[in-house]
Amino acid sequence: MKKIQKIISFSLICFLFLVLLNSEAYADVFEELAKKTTDFAEGFRKLAIVLSGFGIIMFTFLAISGKINFKHLGYIFICLFFLSGVGAMIVYIVDGNVGLNFKDTIDDAVVSEGHSSSL
């Protein structure tokens, strides 16, 4: 039992020493990991959108033909709606903006078409 405790404490000391010794490499590894994770999540998001679209079409035909209940189709729609909202909420919490750029004023719409905004 004491031998195991010595091995664990020695491993912990070596780990802490290595972490404190290589602070620059530590930061670079996590930046690269964050970039790769973001790239994977963006690709997975596109795949999930396509699969959920096919799923909605499939479950709609199943509900029309009577194979599943319309209540289940409603549950699927609600879950996909909340899933899309959670993604936007996470981006808002992490970055502070969702990235939605709406041109919702008349001045912006007129300027975007090349006309002057003298309304």
C-alpha positions in Angstrom: 0.0 0.0 0.0 2.8 2.4 0.8 4.5 1.6 -2.4 1.5 2.6 -4.4 1.2 5.9 -2.4 4.9 6.6 -3.2 4.4 6.0 -6.9 1.3 8.2 -7.0 3.0 11.0 -5.1 6.1 10.8 -7.3 3.9 10.8 -10.5 2.0 13.9 -9.2 5.3 15.8 -8.4 6.7 14.9 -11.9 3.5 16.1 -13.6 3.4 19.4 -11.7 7.1 20.0 -12.5 6.5 19.4 -16.2 3.5 21.6 -16.3 5.3 24.5 -14.6 8.4 24.0 -16.7 6.6 24.1 -20.1 4.0 26.9 -19.8 4.3 28.0 -23.4 3.8 24.6 -24.8 0.9 24.2 -22.5 -0.9 27.2 -24.0 -0.1 26.3 -27.6 -1.5 22.8 -27.2 -4.8 24.1 -25.9 -5.1 26.8 -28.6 -4.6 24.1 -31.2 -7.1 21.8 -29.5 -9.7 24.6 -29.3 -9.2 25.3 -33.0 -9.6 21.6 -34.0 -12.6 21.2 -31.7 -14.3 24.3 -33.3 -13.6 22.9 -36.8 -15.1 19.6 -35.9 -18.2 21.2 -34.3 -18.8 23.3 -37.4 -18.6 20.3 -39.6 -20.8 18.2 -37.3 -23.4 21.0 -37.1 -23.8 20.9 -40.9 -24.2 17.2 -40.8 -26.7 17.4 -38.0 -28.8 20.0 -39.9 -28.9 17.7 -43.0 -29.8 14.6 -41.0 -32.5 16.4 -39.0 -34.0 17.7 -42.2 -34.3 14.1 -43.6 -35.6 13.0 -40.2 -38.3 15.6 -40.2 -39.4 14.5 -43.7 -39.3 10.8 -42.8 -41.3 11.3 -39.6 -43.8 13.5 -41.3 -44.5 10.8 -43.9 -44.7 8.2 -41.1 -47.2 10.4 -39.2 -49.4 10.9 -42.4 -49.4 7.2 -43.2 -50.4 6.4 -39.6 -47.2 4.5 -38.5 -46.5 7.0 -35.7 -48.7 9.4 -33.7 -48.7 13.1 -34.6 -47.9 13.7 -30.9 -44.5 12.1 -31.5 -43.9 14.2 -34.6 -44.6 17.3 -32.5 -42.1 16.1 -29.8 -39.5 15.8 -32.5 -40.2 19.3 -33.9 -40.0 20.8 -30.3 -36.8 19.0 -29.5 -35.1 20.1 -32.7 -36.3 23.7 -32.1 -34.8 23.7 -28.6 -31.6 22.0 -29.9 -31.1 24.8 -32.4 -31.7 27.4 -29.7 -29.2 25.8 -27.3 -26.5 26.1 -30.0 -27.2 29.9 -30.4 -27.3 30.3 -26.6 -23.9 28.6 -26.1 -22.3 30.9 -28.8 -23.9 33.9 -27.1 -22.5 32.9 -23.7 -19.0 32.2 -25.0 -18.6 35.0 -27.6 -21.1 37.6 -26.5 -22.8 37.7 -29.9 -24.8 35.3 -31.9 -23.6 36.6 -35.3 -27.1 37.6 -36.6 -26.9 40.6 -38.9 -30.4 41.8 -39.8 -31.1 44.8 -42.0 -34.3 45.7 -40.3 -34.5 49.4 -40.7 -35.7 51.3 -43.8 -32.5 53.4 -43.9 -30.3 50.3 -44.0 -32.4 48.7 -46.7 -32.3 51.8 -48.8 -28.6 52.3 -48.4 -27.9 48.6 -49.2 -29.7 49.0 -52.6 -27.5 51.9 -53.5 -30.1 54.7 -52.9 -29.5 57.7 -50.6 -31.1 57.7 -47.2 -32.9 61.0 -47.5 -36.3 59.8 -46.3 
